[in-house]
C-alpha cells in the first residue's frame, strides 16, 4: 500500500492548468504525474473556482483574526508595557546617593527615633 503524499502548491499549479487546457485527458495527466485522476479533478475545480477572485477589486484578502487571539495579544502587550515601565524606572539614577527614595536605612538609630524620623 502506498504512503499518503502531500503535494505542494507549485506541483498543483503545474498540473491543474494542463487539465484546464484539455489537450490531454485527465487519465493521461494522472499517469504522467503519478496522481489519482480524482485529485486532478479537484485541483482543476479549485483553480476554476478561485480564478474569479484574482480579478476582484481590492487586492488581496485580509486575514481573518480570531477575537480570542486579539484579547490574548492585547493582554501580553499590556503586561510587557508595565514591565518595561517598571524596569525603566529602576534604571534611572536617584538623587539620594544611588538609593531609591522609598528606602531609608535606620541601622544605627533606635526604634523610637526611627518612628520620629519617619513621622
LOLUM-718677 format. One record per atom (N, C-alpha, C, O): atom name; residue in three letters; x, y, z. Coordinates in steps of 0.2 Angstrom, whole numbers, plus 5000, padded with zeros to 4 digits. Layout:
N
+-------+--------+------+------+------+
| atome | residu |   xx |   yy |   zz |
+-------+--------+------+------+------+
|    CA |    ALA |    X |    Y |    Z |
...
+-------+--------+------+------+------+
***
This chain:
119
+-------+--------+------+------+------+
| atome | residu |   xx |   yy |   zz |
+-------+--------+------+------+------+
|     N |    UNK | 5004 | 4994 | 5000 |
|    CA |    UNK | 5000 | 5000 | 5000 |
|     C |    UNK | 5004 | 5006 | 5000 |
|     O |    UNK | 5009 | 5006 | 5004 |
|     N |    UNK | 5003 | 5011 | 4996 |
|    CA |    UNK | 5006 | 5017 | 4996 |
|     C |    UNK | 5005 | 5022 | 5002 |
|     O |    UNK | 5000 | 5022 | 5004 |
|     N |    UNK | 5011 | 5025 | 5003 |
|    CA |    UNK | 5010 | 5030 | 5008 |
|     C |    UNK | 5007 | 5037 | 5006 |
|     O |    UNK | 5008 | 5039 | 5000 |
|     N |    UNK | 5003 | 5040 | 5010 |
|    CA |    UNK | 4999 | 5046 | 5008 |
|     C |    UNK | 5004 | 5052 | 5006 |
|     O |    UNK | 5009 | 5053 | 5010 |
|     N |    UNK | 5003 | 5055 | 5001 |
|    CA |    UNK | 5008 | 5060 | 4999 |
|     C |    UNK | 5004 | 5067 | 4999 |
|     O |    UNK | 4999 | 5067 | 4997 |
|     N |    UNK | 5008 | 5072 | 5001 |
|    CA |    UNK | 5005 | 5079 | 5001 |
|     C |    UNK | 5009 | 5083 | 4996 |
|     O |    UNK | 5015 | 5083 | 4996 |
|     N |    UNK | 5005 | 5085 | 4991 |
|    CA |    UNK | 5008 | 5089 | 4985 |
|     C |    UNK | 5008 | 5096 | 4987 |
|     O |    UNK | 5003 | 5099 | 4989 |
|     N |    UNK | 5014 | 5099 | 4985 |
|    CA |    UNK | 5014 | 5106 | 4987 |
|     C |    UNK | 5010 | 5111 | 4982 |
|     O |    UNK | 5008 | 5108 | 4976 |
|     N |    UNK | 5009 | 5117 | 4983 |
|    CA |    UNK | 5005 | 5121 | 4979 |
|     C |    UNK | 5008 | 5122 | 4972 |
|     O |    UNK | 5005 | 5123 | 4967 |
|     N |    UNK | 5015 | 5122 | 4971 |
|    CA |    UNK | 5018 | 5123 | 4965 |
|     C |    UNK | 5017 | 5117 | 4960 |
|     O |    UNK | 5016 | 5118 | 4954 |
|     N |    UNK | 5017 | 5111 | 4963 |
|    CA |    UNK | 5015 | 5105 | 4959 |
|     C |    UNK | 5008 | 5105 | 4957 |
|     O |    UNK | 5006 | 5104 | 4951 |
|     N |    UNK | 5003 | 5107 | 4961 |
|    CA |    UNK | 4996 | 5108 | 4959 |
|     C |    UNK | 4995 | 5113 | 4954 |
|     O |    UNK | 4991 | 5113 | 4949 |
|     N |    UNK | 4999 | 5119 | 4955 |
|    CA |    UNK | 4999 | 5124 | 4950 |
|     C |    UNK | 5001 | 5122 | 4943 |
|     O |    UNK | 4999 | 5125 | 4938 |
|     N |    UNK | 5006 | 5117 | 4942 |
|    CA |    UNK | 5008 | 5115 | 4936 |
|     C |    UNK | 5003 | 5110 | 4933 |
|     O |    UNK | 5002 | 5110 | 4927 |
|     N |    UNK | 5000 | 5106 | 4937 |
|    CA |    UNK | 4995 | 5100 | 4934 |
|     C |    UNK | 4988 | 5103 | 4933 |
|     O |    UNK | 4986 | 5102 | 4927 |
|     N |    UNK | 4985 | 5107 | 4937 |
|    CA |    UNK | 4979 | 5110 | 4936 |
|     C |    UNK | 4978 | 5114 | 4929 |
|     O |    UNK | 4973 | 5113 | 4926 |
|     N |    UNK | 4982 | 5118 | 4927 |
|    CA |    UNK | 4981 | 5122 | 4921 |
|     C |    UNK | 4981 | 5117 | 4915 |
|     O |    UNK | 4978 | 5118 | 4910 |
|     N |    UNK | 4985 | 5112 | 4915 |
|    CA |    UNK | 4986 | 5107 | 4910 |
|     C |    UNK | 4979 | 5103 | 4909 |
|     O |    UNK | 4976 | 5102 | 4904 |
|     N |    UNK | 4976 | 5102 | 4915 |
|    CA |    UNK | 4969 | 5099 | 4915 |
|     C |    UNK | 4964 | 5104 | 4912 |
|     O |    UNK | 4959 | 5102 | 4909 |
|     N |    UNK | 4965 | 5110 | 4914 |
|    CA |    UNK | 4960 | 5115 | 4911 |
|     C |    UNK | 4961 | 5116 | 4903 |
|     O |    UNK | 4956 | 5117 | 4900 |
|     N |    UNK | 4967 | 5116 | 4901 |
|    CA |    UNK | 4968 | 5116 | 4894 |
|     C |    UNK | 4964 | 5111 | 4890 |
|     O |    UNK | 4962 | 5112 | 4884 |
|     N |    UNK | 4964 | 5105 | 4892 |
|    CA |    UNK | 4961 | 5100 | 4889 |
|     C |    UNK | 4964 | 5096 | 4883 |
|     O |    UNK | 4961 | 5093 | 4879 |
|     N |    UNK | 4971 | 5098 | 4882 |
|    CA |    UNK | 4975 | 5095 | 4877 |
|     C |    UNK | 4976 | 5087 | 4878 |
|     O |    UNK | 4976 | 5083 | 4873 |
|     N |    UNK | 4976 | 5085 | 4884 |
|    CA |    UNK | 4976 | 5078 | 4886 |
|     C |    UNK | 4971 | 5076 | 4891 |
|     O |    UNK | 4968 | 5081 | 4894 |
|     N |    UNK | 4969 | 5070 | 4891 |
|    CA |    UNK | 4964 | 5068 | 4896 |
|     C |    UNK | 4967 | 5068 | 4903 |
|     O |    UNK | 4973 | 5068 | 4904 |
|     N |    UNK | 4962 | 5068 | 4908 |
|    CA |    UNK | 4964 | 5068 | 4915 |
|     C |    UNK | 4968 | 5061 | 4916 |
|     O |    UNK | 4972 | 5061 | 4921 |
|     N |    UNK | 4966 | 5056 | 4913 |
|    CA |    UNK | 4969 | 5049 | 4914 |
|     C |    UNK | 4976 | 5050 | 4912 |
|     O |    UNK | 4981 | 5047 | 4915 |
|     N |    UNK | 4978 | 5053 | 4906 |
|    CA |    UNK | 4985 | 5054 | 4904 |
|     C |    UNK | 4989 | 5058 | 4909 |
|     O |    UNK | 4994 | 5056 | 4910 |
|     N |    UNK | 4986 | 5063 | 4911 |
|    CA |    UNK | 4989 | 5068 | 4916 |
|     C |    UNK | 4991 | 5064 | 4922 |
|     O |    UNK | 4996 | 5064 | 4925 |
|     N |    UNK | 4986 | 5060 | 4925 |
|    CA |    UNK | 4987 | 5056 | 4931 |
|     C |    UNK | 4992 | 5051 | 4930 |
|     O |    UNK | 4996 | 5050 | 4935 |
|     N |    UNK | 4993 | 5048 | 4924 |
|    CA |    UNK | 4998 | 5043 | 4923 |
|     C |    UNK | 5005 | 5046 | 4923 |
|     O |    UNK | 5010 | 5044 | 4926 |
|     N |    UNK | 5005 | 5052 | 4920 |
|    CA |    UNK | 5011 | 5056 | 4919 |
|     C |    UNK | 5014 | 5058 | 4926 |
|     O |    UNK | 5020 | 5058 | 4927 |
|     N |    UNK | 5010 | 5061 | 4930 |
|    CA |    UNK | 5012 | 5064 | 4936 |
|     C |    UNK | 5011 | 5060 | 4942 |
|     O |    UNK | 5013 | 5061 | 4948 |
|     N |    UNK | 5008 | 5054 | 4941 |
|    CA |    UNK | 5008 | 5049 | 4946 |
|     C |    UNK | 5003 | 5050 | 4952 |
|     O |    UNK | 5004 | 5049 | 4958 |
|     N |    UNK | 4998 | 5053 | 4950 |
|    CA |    UNK | 4992 | 5055 | 4955 |
|     C |    UNK | 4986 | 5052 | 4953 |
|     O |    UNK | 4985 | 5050 | 4947 |
|     N |    UNK | 4981 | 5052 | 4957 |
|    CA |    UNK | 4974 | 5049 | 4955 |
|     C |    UNK | 4971 | 5054 | 4951 |
|     O |    UNK | 4971 | 5060 | 4953 |
|     N |    UNK | 4967 | 5052 | 4946 |
|    CA |    UNK | 4963 | 5057 | 4942 |
|     C |    UNK | 4958 | 5061 | 4946 |
|     O |    UNK | 4957 | 5067 | 4945 |
|     N |    UNK | 4955 | 5058 | 4952 |
|    CA |    UNK | 4951 | 5062 | 4956 |
|     C |    UNK | 4954 | 5068 | 4959 |
|     O |    UNK | 4951 | 5074 | 4959 |
|     N |    UNK | 4961 | 5068 | 4961 |
|    CA |    UNK | 4965 | 5073 | 4963 |
|     C |    UNK | 4965 | 5079 | 4958 |
|     O |    UNK | 4964 | 5085 | 4959 |
|     N |    UNK | 4967 | 5077 | 4952 |
|    CA |    UNK | 4967 | 5082 | 4946 |
|     C |    UNK | 4960 | 5085 | 4945 |
|     O |    UNK | 4960 | 5091 | 4944 |
|     N |    UNK | 4955 | 5081 | 4946 |
|    CA |    UNK | 4948 | 5085 | 4945 |
|     C |    UNK | 4947 | 5090 | 4951 |
|     O |    UNK | 4945 | 5095 | 4949 |
|     N |    UNK | 4949 | 5088 | 4957 |
|    CA |    UNK | 4948 | 5093 | 4962 |
|     C |    UNK | 4953 | 5099 | 4961 |
|     O |    UNK | 4950 | 5105 | 4963 |
|     N |    UNK | 4959 | 5098 | 4959 |
|    CA |    UNK | 4963 | 5104 | 4958 |
|     C |    UNK | 4961 | 5108 | 4952 |
|     O |    UNK | 4961 | 5114 | 4953 |
|     N |    UNK | 4958 | 5105 | 4947 |
|    CA |    UNK | 4955 | 5109 | 4942 |
|     C |    UNK | 4949 | 5113 | 4944 |
|     O |    UNK | 4949 | 5119 | 4942 |
|     N |    UNK | 4945 | 5110 | 4948 |
|    CA |    UNK | 4939 | 5113 | 4950 |
|     C |    UNK | 4941 | 5119 | 4955 |
|     O |    UNK | 4938 | 5125 | 4955 |
|     N |    UNK | 4946 | 5118 | 4959 |
|    CA |    UNK | 4949 | 5123 | 4964 |
|     C |    UNK | 4951 | 5129 | 4960 |
|     O |    UNK | 4951 | 5135 | 4961 |
|     N |    UNK | 4955 | 5128 | 4954 |
|    CA |    UNK | 4958 | 5133 | 4950 |
|     C |    UNK | 4952 | 5137 | 4947 |
|     O |    UNK | 4953 | 5143 | 4947 |
|     N |    UNK | 4947 | 5134 | 4944 |
|    CA |    UNK | 4942 | 5137 | 4941 |
|     C |    UNK | 4938 | 5141 | 4946 |
|     O |    UNK | 4936 | 5147 | 4944 |
|     N |    UNK | 4937 | 5138 | 4952 |
|    CA |    UNK | 4933 | 5142 | 4957 |
|     C |    UNK | 4936 | 5148 | 4959 |
|     O |    UNK | 4933 | 5153 | 4961 |
|     N |    UNK | 4943 | 5148 | 4960 |
|    CA |    UNK | 4947 | 5153 | 4963 |
|     C |    UNK | 4949 | 5158 | 4958 |
|     O |    UNK | 4952 | 5163 | 4959 |
|     N |    UNK | 4948 | 5157 | 4951 |
|    CA |    UNK | 4951 | 5161 | 4946 |
|     C |    UNK | 4947 | 5168 | 4946 |
|     O |    UNK | 4950 | 5173 | 4945 |
|     N |    UNK | 4941 | 5168 | 4948 |
|    CA |    UNK | 4937 | 5175 | 4948 |
|     C |    UNK | 4940 | 5179 | 4954 |
|     O |    UNK | 4939 | 5185 | 4953 |
|     N |    UNK | 4942 | 5176 | 4959 |
|    CA |    UNK | 4945 | 5180 | 4965 |
|     C |    UNK | 4951 | 5184 | 4963 |
|     O |    UNK | 4953 | 5189 | 4966 |
|     N |    UNK | 4955 | 5182 | 4958 |
|    CA |    UNK | 4961 | 5185 | 4956 |
|     C |    UNK | 4959 | 5192 | 4953 |
|     O |    UNK | 4963 | 5197 | 4954 |
|     N |    UNK | 4953 | 5193 | 4950 |
|    CA |    UNK | 4952 | 5199 | 4947 |
|     C |    UNK | 4947 | 5203 | 4951 |
|     O |    UNK | 4945 | 5209 | 4948 |
|     N |    UNK | 4946 | 5202 | 4957 |
|    CA |    UNK | 4941 | 5206 | 4961 |
|     C |    UNK | 4945 | 5212 | 4963 |
|     O |    UNK | 4951 | 5212 | 4964 |
|     N |    UNK | 4941 | 5218 | 4964 |
|    CA |    UNK | 4944 | 5224 | 4966 |
|     C |    UNK | 4946 | 5223 | 4974 |
|     O |    UNK | 4943 | 5220 | 4977 |
|     N |    UNK | 4951 | 5227 | 4975 |
|    CA |    UNK | 4953 | 5227 | 4982 |
|     C |    UNK | 4959 | 5223 | 4984 |
|     O |    UNK | 4961 | 5223 | 4990 |
|     N |    UNK | 4962 | 5220 | 4979 |
|    CA |    UNK | 4968 | 5216 | 4980 |
|     C |    UNK | 4967 | 5210 | 4984 |
|     O |    UNK | 4962 | 5207 | 4984 |
|     N |    UNK | 4972 | 5209 | 4988 |
|    CA |    UNK | 4972 | 5203 | 4992 |
|     C |    UNK | 4967 | 5203 | 4998 |
|     O |    UNK | 4965 | 5208 | 5000 |
|     N |    UNK | 4965 | 5197 | 5000 |
|    CA |    UNK | 4960 | 5196 | 5005 |
|     C |    UNK | 4964 | 5198 | 5012 |
|     O |    UNK | 4970 | 5197 | 5013 |
|     N |    UNK | 4960 | 5201 | 5016 |
|    CA |    UNK | 4963 | 5202 | 5023 |
|     C |    UNK | 4962 | 5196 | 5027 |
|     O |    UNK | 4958 | 5192 | 5026 |
|     N |    UNK | 4967 | 5195 | 5031 |
|    CA |    UNK | 4967 | 5189 | 5035 |
|     C |    UNK | 4962 | 5189 | 5041 |
|     O |    UNK | 4961 | 5195 | 5044 |
|     N |    UNK | 4959 | 5184 | 5042 |
|    CA |    UNK | 4954 | 5183 | 5047 |
|     C |    UNK | 4957 | 5183 | 5054 |
|     O |    UNK | 4962 | 5179 | 5055 |
|     N |    UNK | 4955 | 5187 | 5059 |
|    CA |    UNK | 4958 | 5187 | 5065 |
|     C |    UNK | 4953 | 5184 | 5070 |
|     O |    UNK | 4947 | 5186 | 5071 |
|     N |    UNK | 4956 | 5180 | 5074 |
|    CA |    UNK | 4952 | 5177 | 5080 |
|     C |    UNK | 4951 | 5182 | 5086 |
|     O |    UNK | 4957 | 5184 | 5088 |
|     N |    UNK | 4945 | 5183 | 5088 |
|    CA |    UNK | 4945 | 5188 | 5093 |
|     C |    UNK | 4948 | 5186 | 5100 |
|     O |    UNK | 4951 | 5190 | 5103 |
|     N |    UNK | 4948 | 5180 | 5101 |
|    CA |    UNK | 4951 | 5177 | 5107 |
|     C |    UNK | 4959 | 5178 | 5107 |
|     O |    UNK | 4962 | 5180 | 5112 |
|     N |    UNK | 4962 | 5178 | 5101 |
|    CA |    UNK | 4969 | 5179 | 5100 |
|     C |    UNK | 4971 | 5186 | 5101 |
|     O |    UNK | 4976 | 5188 | 5104 |
|     N |    UNK | 4966 | 5190 | 5098 |
|    CA |    UNK | 4967 | 5198 | 5099 |
|     C |    UNK | 4967 | 5200 | 5107 |
|     O |    UNK | 4971 | 5203 | 5109 |
|     N |    UNK | 4963 | 5197 | 5110 |
|    CA |    UNK | 4962 | 5198 | 5118 |
|     C |    UNK | 4969 | 5196 | 5121 |
|     O |    UNK | 4972 | 5200 | 5125 |
|     N |    UNK | 4971 | 5190 | 5119 |
|    CA |    UNK | 4977 | 5187 | 5122 |
|     C |    UNK | 4983 | 5192 | 5120 |
|     O |    UNK | 4988 | 5193 | 5125 |
|     N |    UNK | 4984 | 5194 | 5114 |
|    CA |    UNK | 4989 | 5198 | 5112 |
|     C |    UNK | 4989 | 5205 | 5115 |
|     O |    UNK | 4994 | 5208 | 5117 |
|     N |    UNK | 4983 | 5208 | 5116 |
|    CA |    UNK | 4982 | 5214 | 5120 |
|     C |    UNK | 4985 | 5214 | 5127 |
|     O |    UNK | 4988 | 5218 | 5130 |
|     N |    UNK | 4983 | 5208 | 5130 |
|    CA |    UNK | 4985 | 5207 | 5137 |
|     C |    UNK | 4992 | 5206 | 5138 |
|     O |    UNK | 4995 | 5209 | 5142 |
|     N |    UNK | 4995 | 5203 | 5133 |
|    CA |    UNK | 5003 | 5202 | 5133 |
|     C |    UNK | 5006 | 5209 | 5132 |
|     O |    UNK | 5011 | 5210 | 5135 |
|     N |    UNK | 5003 | 5213 | 5127 |
|    CA |    UNK | 5006 | 5220 | 5126 |
|     C |    UNK | 5006 | 5224 | 5132 |
|     O |    UNK | 5011 | 5227 | 5134 |
|     N |    UNK | 5000 | 5224 | 5136 |
|    CA |    UNK | 4999 | 5227 | 5142 |
|     C |    UNK | 5004 | 5225 | 5147 |
|     O |    UNK | 5007 | 5229 | 5151 |
|     N |    UNK | 5005 | 5219 | 5148 |
|    CA |    UNK | 5010 | 5216 | 5153 |
|     C |    UNK | 5017 | 5218 | 5151 |
|     O |    UNK | 5020 | 5220 | 5156 |
|     N |    UNK | 5019 | 5218 | 5145 |
|    CA |    UNK | 5025 | 5220 | 5143 |
|     C |    UNK | 5027 | 5227 | 5144 |
|     O |    UNK | 5032 | 5230 | 5146 |
|     N |    UNK | 5021 | 5231 | 5143 |
|    CA |    UNK | 5022 | 5238 | 5144 |
|     C |    UNK | 5023 | 5240 | 5151 |
|     O |    UNK | 5027 | 5244 | 5153 |
|     N |    UNK | 5019 | 5237 | 5156 |
|    CA |    UNK | 5020 | 5238 | 5163 |
|     C |    UNK | 5027 | 5236 | 5165 |
|     O |    UNK | 5031 | 5239 | 5169 |
|     N |    UNK | 5030 | 5230 | 5163 |
|    CA |    UNK | 5036 | 5228 | 5164 |
|     C |    UNK | 5042 | 5233 | 5162 |
|     O |    UNK | 5046 | 5234 | 5165 |
|     N |    UNK | 5041 | 5235 | 5156 |
|    CA |    UNK | 5045 | 5240 | 5153 |
|     C |    UNK | 5046 | 5246 | 5157 |
|     O |    UNK | 5051 | 5249 | 5158 |
|     N |    UNK | 5040 | 5249 | 5159 |
|    CA |    UNK | 5039 | 5255 | 5163 |
|     C |    UNK | 5043 | 5254 | 5170 |
|     O |    UNK | 5047 | 5258 | 5172 |
|     N |    UNK | 5041 | 5248 | 5173 |
|    CA |    UNK | 5045 | 5247 | 5179 |
|     C |    UNK | 5052 | 5246 | 5179 |
|     O |    UNK | 5056 | 5249 | 5183 |
|     N |    UNK | 5055 | 5243 | 5174 |
|    CA |    UNK | 5062 | 5242 | 5173 |
|     C |    UNK | 5065 | 5249 | 5171 |
|     O |    UNK | 5071 | 5250 | 5173 |
|     N |    UNK | 5062 | 5253 | 5167 |
|    CA |    UNK | 5065 | 5259 | 5165 |
|     C |    UNK | 5065 | 5264 | 5171 |
|     O |    UNK | 5070 | 5268 | 5172 |
|     N |    UNK | 5060 | 5263 | 5176 |
|    CA |    UNK | 5061 | 5267 | 5182 |
|     C |    UNK | 5066 | 5265 | 5187 |
|     O |    UNK | 5070 | 5269 | 5190 |
|     N |    UNK | 5068 | 5258 | 5187 |
|    CA |    UNK | 5073 | 5255 | 5191 |
|     C |    UNK | 5080 | 5257 | 5189 |
|     O |    UNK | 5084 | 5257 | 5193 |
|     N |    UNK | 5081 | 5259 | 5182 |
|    CA |    UNK | 5087 | 5260 | 5179 |
|     C |    UNK | 5089 | 5268 | 5180 |
|     O |    UNK | 5095 | 5270 | 5179 |
|     N |    UNK | 5084 | 5272 | 5182 |
|    CA |    UNK | 5085 | 5279 | 5182 |
|     C |    UNK | 5090 | 5280 | 5189 |
|     O |    UNK | 5089 | 5277 | 5194 |
|     N |    UNK | 5095 | 5285 | 5188 |
|    CA |    UNK | 5099 | 5287 | 5194 |
|     C |    UNK | 5094 | 5291 | 5199 |
|     O |    UNK | 5090 | 5295 | 5197 |
|     N |    UNK | 5096 | 5290 | 5205 |
|    CA |    UNK | 5092 | 5293 | 5211 |
|     C |    UNK | 5096 | 5298 | 5214 |
|     O |    UNK | 5102 | 5298 | 5214 |
|     N |    UNK | 5092 | 5303 | 5217 |
|    CA |    UNK | 5095 | 5309 | 5220 |
|     C |    UNK | 5098 | 5308 | 5227 |
|     O |    UNK | 5101 | 5312 | 5230 |
|     N |    UNK | 5096 | 5302 | 5230 |
|    CA |    UNK | 5098 | 5300 | 5236 |
|     C |    UNK | 5104 | 5296 | 5237 |
|     O |    UNK | 5104 | 5290 | 5240 |
|     N |    UNK | 5109 | 5297 | 5233 |
|    CA |    UNK | 5115 | 5294 | 5234 |
|     C |    UNK | 5115 | 5287 | 5231 |
|     O |    UNK | 5118 | 5282 | 5233 |
|     N |    UNK | 5111 | 5286 | 5225 |
|    CA |    UNK | 5111 | 5280 | 5222 |
|     C |    UNK | 5105 | 5275 | 5225 |
|     O |    UNK | 5105 | 5270 | 5222 |
|     N |    UNK | 5102 | 5277 | 5230 |
|    CA |    UNK | 5097 | 5273 | 5233 |
|     C |    UNK | 5090 | 5275 | 5231 |
|     O |    UNK | 5089 | 5281 | 5230 |
|     N |    UNK | 5085 | 5271 | 5230 |
|    CA |    UNK | 5079 | 5273 | 5229 |
|     C |    UNK | 5076 | 5277 | 5234 |
|     O |    UNK | 5077 | 5276 | 5240 |
|     N |    UNK | 5072 | 5282 | 5233 |
|    CA |    UNK | 5069 | 5287 | 5238 |
|     C |    UNK | 5065 | 5283 | 5243 |
|     O |    UNK | 5065 | 5286 | 5249 |
|     N |    UNK | 5062 | 5278 | 5242 |
|    CA |    UNK | 5057 | 5274 | 5247 |
|     C |    UNK | 5061 | 5270 | 5252 |
|     O |    UNK | 5058 | 5269 | 5257 |
|     N |    UNK | 5068 | 5269 | 5251 |
|    CA |    UNK | 5072 | 5265 | 5255 |
|     C |    UNK | 5076 | 5270 | 5260 |
|     O |    UNK | 5080 | 5273 | 5257 |
|     N |    UNK | 5075 | 5269 | 5266 |
|    CA |    UNK | 5079 | 5273 | 5271 |
|     C |    UNK | 5082 | 5268 | 5276 |
|     O |    UNK | 5078 | 5264 | 5279 |
|     N |    UNK | 5088 | 5269 | 5277 |
|    CA |    UNK | 5092 | 5264 | 5282 |
|     C |    UNK | 5092 | 5267 | 5289 |
|     O |    UNK | 5095 | 5273 | 5289 |
|     N |    UNK | 5090 | 5264 | 5294 |
|    CA |    UNK | 5090 | 5266 | 5301 |
|     C |    UNK | 5094 | 5261 | 5305 |
|     O |    UNK | 5092 | 5260 | 5311 |
|     N |    UNK | 5099 | 5258 | 5303 |
|    CA |    UNK | 5103 | 5253 | 5307 |
|     C |    UNK | 5106 | 5256 | 5313 |
|     O |    UNK | 5106 | 5252 | 5318 |
|     N |    UNK | 5108 | 5262 | 5313 |
|    CA |    UNK | 5111 | 5265 | 5319 |
|     C |    UNK | 5107 | 5269 | 5324 |
|     O |    UNK | 5109 | 5271 | 5329 |
|     N |    UNK | 5100 | 5270 | 5322 |
|    CA |    UNK | 5096 | 5274 | 5326 |
|     C |    UNK | 5091 | 5269 | 5330 |
|     O |    UNK | 5089 | 5264 | 5327 |
|     N |    UNK | 5089 | 5271 | 5336 |
|    CA |    UNK | 5085 | 5267 | 5340 |
|     C |    UNK | 5078 | 5267 | 5337 |
|     O |    UNK | 5076 | 5271 | 5333 |
|     N |    UNK | 5074 | 5262 | 5339 |
|    CA |    UNK | 5067 | 5262 | 5336 |
|     C |    UNK | 5063 | 5268 | 5337 |
|     O |    UNK | 5059 | 5270 | 5333 |
|     N |    UNK | 5063 | 5271 | 5343 |
|    CA |    UNK | 5059 | 5277 | 5345 |
|     C |    UNK | 5061 | 5283 | 5340 |
|     O |    UNK | 5057 | 5287 | 5338 |
|     N |    UNK | 5068 | 5283 | 5339 |
|    CA |    UNK | 5070 | 5289 | 5334 |
|     C |    UNK | 5068 | 5287 | 5327 |
|     O |    UNK | 5067 | 5292 | 5323 |
|     N |    UNK | 5068 | 5281 | 5325 |
|    CA |    UNK | 5065 | 5279 | 5318 |
|     C |    UNK | 5058 | 5281 | 5317 |
|     O |    UNK | 5057 | 5284 | 5312 |
|     N |    UNK | 5054 | 5280 | 5322 |
|    CA |    UNK | 5047 | 5282 | 5321 |
|     C |    UNK | 5046 | 5290 | 5321 |
|     O |    UNK | 5043 | 5292 | 5317 |
|     N |    UNK | 5050 | 5293 | 5325 |
|    CA |    UNK | 5050 | 5301 | 5324 |
|     C |    UNK | 5053 | 5303 | 5318 |
|     O |    UNK | 5050 | 5308 | 5315 |
|     N |    UNK | 5058 | 5300 | 5315 |
|    CA |    UNK | 5061 | 5302 | 5309 |
|     C |    UNK | 5056 | 5301 | 5303 |
|     O |    UNK | 5056 | 5305 | 5299 |
|     N |    UNK | 5053 | 5296 | 5303 |
|    CA |    UNK | 5048 | 5294 | 5298 |
|     C |    UNK | 5042 | 5299 | 5298 |
|     O |    UNK | 5039 | 5301 | 5293 |
|     N |    UNK | 5039 | 5300 | 5304 |
|    CA |    UNK | 5033 | 5304 | 5305 |
|     C |    UNK | 5035 | 5311 | 5304 |
|     O |    UNK | 5030 | 5315 | 5304 |
+-------+--------+------+------+------+
***
